[in-house]
């Protein structure tokens, strides 16, 4: 009993050290609430109207990641940004549905390449711009996972509406008790210009394109995970990118095995699994601004256990999350190193 009390005290002390004002914990609870509310609304027969699992997958994903990206201090500004972020996710899903069919099933992942560029380039427009770029990519990623087609555009539109409702309501209730936790700005390299963001977008695009080709050649299990890894590790400097790759790989290599260890109970105790995933996402929200490694580990754990709880994924597929993250990170570093001099060359040509 004493050992359990001591363990709880240590966990509480760690929470207080990472999040002394409890603001990030409140945000973590909010994003979990948004996810659950969107998923629940998508199961109401009068709303779903026979649209199946796709509606819940899209709506819950839109609401969750919009809540993660939003970082305003007032209710009005938060509601405005959440609206724009959900719309951006819907636009990303719609773009996948429209452009994936001409590419064919074997090359549908090429659509994700445009989202990768948006993630890097739109950072030049601040926190909201970075969030919109991320939502465009996430919308494409969710549509890819759900197999969205042109026939499902009405489902995408309904998912956007549900996501807006599910994400705005918890933010209205959290009110001033929540304060935005924004990651410290990345140090700007000397002579940084608009070309820096363009090159960040190009770096993510080239790395993503390389993974699409590699996945087609060798048959990667879930190459979209590698694309996600290389998209989000790209920073505005080589040192920054290497640091983010190191942290993402380190966190993933801890989170995935912990999630795999829970597989034996996934089918027998789904409530326990979903509760553990919710706690992991709260930790994700607490750690993301300053501890990217812990955030990546928490998310990897949550992803693995929730996928296992659905019973649709094999051990091999879930384990692929780890090694494909390594592949994505390695390609991200390789592309950054190869294009590290491009911003200065573009600036030099402009001056000429």
C-alpha positions in Angstrom: 0.0 0.0 0.0 2.8 2.4 0.9 4.6 1.6 -2.4 1.4 2.4 -4.4 1.1 5.7 -2.4 4.7 6.6 -3.1 4.3 5.8 -6.8 1.2 8.0 -7.0 3.0 10.8 -5.2 5.9 10.5 -7.7 3.6 10.6 -10.6 1.8 13.6 -9.2 5.1 15.4 -8.6 6.1 14.7 -12.2 2.8 16.2 -13.5 3.4 19.3 -11.3 6.9 19.7 -12.6 5.9 19.4 -16.3 2.6 21.4 -15.9 2.9 23.5 -12.7 -0.3 25.6 -13.5 -2.4 22.6 -14.6 -3.3 24.5 -17.8 -1.9 21.8 -20.1 -3.8 19.1 -18.2 -7.0 21.0 -18.8 -6.2 21.2 -22.5 -5.4 17.5 -22.5 -8.8 16.7 -21.0 -10.4 19.1 -23.5 -8.9 17.3 -26.6 -9.9 13.9 -25.2 -13.4 15.3 -24.6 -13.5 16.7 -28.2 -12.5 13.3 -29.6 -15.0 11.4 -27.6 -17.9 13.8 -28.2 -17.3 13.8 -32.0 -17.1 10.0 -32.0 -20.3 9.8 -30.0 -22.2 12.2 -32.2 -21.3 10.2 -35.2 -23.0 7.1 -33.8 -26.4 8.9 -33.3 -28.7 7.2 -35.9 -30.4 10.4 -36.9 -27.0 12.1 -37.6 -25.1 9.2 -39.0 -27.8 8.1 -41.4 -26.0 4.9 -42.2 -22.7 6.5 -43.0 -20.7 3.9 -41.1 -17.4 4.1 -39.3 -15.9 6.6 -41.7 -18.0 9.5 -40.2 -16.8 8.8 -36.7 -13.2 8.4 -37.8 -13.1 11.7 -39.6 -15.1 13.7 -37.1 -13.1 12.5 -34.1 -9.8 13.0 -35.9 -10.7 16.5 -37.0 -11.8 17.6 -33.6 -8.8 16.0 -31.8 -6.1 17.6 -33.8 -7.9 20.9 -34.2 -7.9 21.1 -30.4 -4.2 20.2 -30.3 -3.3 23.0 -32.7 -5.5 25.7 -31.3 -3.7 28.1 -28.9 -5.7 31.2 -28.1 -6.5 32.9 -24.8 -10.1 34.0 -25.3 -13.2 31.9 -26.1 -14.0 33.9 -29.2 -10.5 33.6 -30.7 -10.4 29.9 -29.8 -13.8 29.2 -31.4 -12.7 31.1 -34.5 -9.4 29.1 -34.8 -11.1 25.8 -34.1 -13.6 26.6 -36.9 -10.8 27.3 -39.4 -8.8 24.3 -38.3 -11.7 21.9 -38.7 -12.5 23.4 -42.2 -8.8 22.9 -43.1 -9.0 19.2 -42.1 -12.1 18.9 -44.2 -10.4 20.5 -47.1 -7.5 18.1 -46.8 -9.8 15.1 -46.7 -11.8 16.4 -49.7 -8.6 16.9 -51.7 -7.6 13.3 -51.1 -11.0 12.1 -52.2 -10.8 14.1 -55.4 -7.2 13.5 -56.4 -6.6 9.9 -55.2 -8.8 8.3 -57.7 -6.9 9.5 -60.8 -3.7 8.4 -59.2 -5.0 4.8 -58.7 -4.9 2.7 -55.5 -1.1 2.0 -55.8 -0.2 5.7 -55.8 -2.9 7.3 -53.6 -0.3 8.2 -51.1 1.1 10.8 -53.5 -1.8 13.0 -52.4 -0.1 13.2 -48.9 2.9 14.9 -50.5 1.0 18.1 -51.0 -0.1 18.0 -47.3 3.6 17.6 -46.3 4.5 20.8 -48.2 1.7 22.7 -46.4 3.0 21.5 -43.0 6.4 23.0 -43.7 5.5 26.1 -45.7 2.5 27.4 -43.7 4.6 27.8 -40.5 5.6 31.2 -41.8 2.1 32.4 -40.9 2.5 31.7 -37.2 0.7 29.3 -34.9 -2.6 29.3 -36.8 -0.8 28.9 -40.2 1.2 26.0 -38.8 -2.1 24.5 -37.4 -3.9 24.9 -40.8 -1.0 23.2 -42.6 -1.0 20.4 -40.1 -4.8 20.0 -40.4 -4.6 19.8 -44.2 -2.2 16.9 -43.9 -4.1 15.2 -41.1 -7.3 15.5 -43.1 -5.6 13.8 -46.1 -4.1 11.1 -43.8 -7.5 10.3 -42.2 -9.1 10.1 -45.6 -6.4 7.8 -46.8 -6.8 5.5 -43.8 -10.6 5.5 -44.1 -10.6 5.0 -47.9 -12.5 8.2 -48.6 -13.7 8.7 -52.2 -15.6 11.4 -54.1 -18.9 9.6 -53.1 -18.0 10.3 -49.5 -17.7 14.1 -49.8 -21.0 14.6 -48.0 -19.7 12.5 -45.1 -16.6 14.7 -45.0 -18.8 17.8 -44.8 -20.9 16.3 -42.0 -17.7 15.3 -40.2 -16.5 18.9 -40.3 -19.7 20.1 -38.7 -19.6 17.5 -36.0 -15.9 18.3 -35.3 -16.6 22.0 -35.0 -19.3 21.4 -32.5 -17.3 18.8 -30.6 -14.2 21.0 -30.3 -15.8 24.3 -29.7 -18.1 23.3 -26.8 -15.3 21.9 -24.5 -13.3 25.1 -25.2 -16.2 27.3 -24.1 -16.5 25.3 -20.9 -12.8 25.4 -20.1 -12.7 29.2 -20.3 -10.0 31.1 -18.5 -8.9 28.0 -16.6 -6.9 27.0 -19.7 -4.1 29.0 -21.0 -2.3 28.3 -24.3 0.9 26.3 -24.0 3.0 27.2 -27.1 6.3 25.5 -27.9 9.2 27.9 -27.7 10.0 29.4 -31.1 12.7 27.7 -33.1 15.9 29.7 -33.4 16.0 31.4 -36.8 19.2 30.7 -38.8 21.2 33.7 -39.9 19.8 35.3 -43.0 16.4 33.5 -42.7 13.8 34.7 -45.3 10.6 33.5 -46.9 12.8 31.0 -48.7 13.4 29.2 -45.4 9.7 28.2 -45.1 9.6 27.3 -48.8 12.6 25.0 -48.4 11.1 23.5 -45.3 8.0 22.6 -47.4 10.2 21.2 -50.2 12.2 19.2 -47.7 9.1 17.5 -46.3 7.7 17.1 -49.9 10.9 15.4 -51.2 11.2 13.1 -48.2 7.5 12.1 -48.5 7.8 11.5 -52.2 10.9 9.3 -51.5 8.9 7.2 -49.1 6.0 6.8 -51.5 8.4 5.4 -54.1 10.2 3.3 -51.5 6.9 1.9 -50.2 5.8 1.0 -53.7 9.2 -0.7 -54.4 9.5 -2.7 -51.1 5.9 -2.9 -49.9 6.0 -1.1 -46.6 3.3 -2.1 -44.2 2.1 1.4 -43.3 4.2 3.9 -45.3 1.9 6.7 -44.3 3.4 6.5 -40.9 6.9 7.1 -42.3 5.5 10.0 -44.3 4.1 11.5 -41.1 7.4 11.1 -39.4 9.4 12.8 -42.1 6.8 15.6 -42.4 6.8 16.6 -38.7 10.5 16.3 -38.0 11.6 18.9 -40.5 12.7 22.1 -38.7 14.2 25.4 -39.9 17.8 24.2 -39.4 19.8 20.9 -39.8 20.5 20.8 -36.0 16.8 21.4 -35.2 15.7 18.6 -37.6 18.3 16.1 -36.2 17.1 16.9 -32.7 13.4 16.4 -33.6 14.3 13.1 -35.3 16.2 11.9 -32.3 13.3 12.8 -29.9 10.6 11.4 -32.2 12.5 8.1 -32.7 13.4 7.8 -29.0 9.8 8.4 -27.9 8.3 6.1 -30.4 10.7 3.3 -29.5 9.4 3.5 -25.9 5.7 4.1 -26.6 5.3 1.3 -29.2 6.6 -1.5 -27.0 4.5 -0.3 -24.1 1.5 -0.4 -26.4 2.3 -3.8 -27.7 2.6 -5.1 -24.2 -1.0 -4.2 -23.7 -2.2 -6.3 -26.7 -3.1 -9.4 -24.6 -5.8 -7.4 -22.7 -6.9 -5.2 -25.6 -9.9 -7.4 -26.6 -10.8 -8.4 -23.0 -10.7 -5.0 -21.3 -11.5 -2.3 -23.9 -12.6 0.2 -21.3 -9.2 -0.1 -19.6 -7.4 0.3 -22.9 -9.4 3.4 -23.9 -8.8 4.9 -20.4 -5.1 4.3 -20.8 -5.1 6.0 -24.2 -7.0 9.0 -22.8 -4.3 9.4 -20.1 -1.6 9.1 -22.7 -3.2 11.9 -24.8 -3.4 14.1 -21.7 0.4 13.5 -21.2 0.9 14.3 -24.9 -0.8 17.7 -24.4 1.3 18.4 -21.3 4.6 17.4 -22.9 4.2 18.6 -26.5 5.4 22.3 -26.0 8.7 21.4 -24.3 9.3 17.6 -24.3 8.7 16.4 -27.9 10.2 13.0 -27.0 7.7 12.3 -24.2 4.8 13.6 -26.4 5.8 11.2 -29.3 6.1 8.3 -26.9 2.6 9.1 -25.4 1.0 9.4 -28.8 2.7 6.2 -30.1 1.3 4.3 -27.1 -2.2 5.8 -27.6 -2.2 5.0 -31.3 -1.1 1.4 -30.8 -3.5 0.5 -28.0 -6.5 2.2 -29.7 -5.8 0.4 -33.0 -5.4 -2.9 -31.1 -8.7 -2.2 -29.3 -10.5 -2.2 -32.7 -9.2 -5.7 -33.4 -8.4 -4.8 -37.0 -4.7 -4.7 -36.9 -2.0 -7.5 -36.5 1.0 -7.4 -34.3 3.2 -6.9 -37.4 1.3 -3.9 -38.5 1.4 -2.3 -35.0 5.1 -3.0 -34.6 5.7 -1.3 -38.0 4.9 2.0 -36.3 8.4 1.9 -34.7 10.6 1.0 -37.7 8.7 3.1 -40.2 9.2 6.1 -37.9 12.9 5.4 -38.1 12.7 5.2 -41.9 10.8 8.5 -42.1 13.2 10.2 -39.7 16.3 9.0 -41.5 14.9 10.2 -44.9 14.0 13.5 -43.3 17.6 14.0 -42.1 19.0 12.9 -45.5 16.8 15.4 -47.4 17.6 18.2 -45.0 21.3 17.6 -45.3 21.1 17.6 -49.1 19.1 20.8 -49.3 20.7 22.7 -46.4 22.3 25.2 -48.7 19.2 25.9 -50.8 17.8 28.9 -48.8 21.1 30.8 -49.2 21.3 29.9 -52.9 17.8 31.1 -53.5 18.4 34.4 -51.7 21.7 34.9 -53.6 19.8 34.4 -56.9 17.2 36.9 -55.9 19.8 39.5 -55.0 21.3 39.1 -58.5 
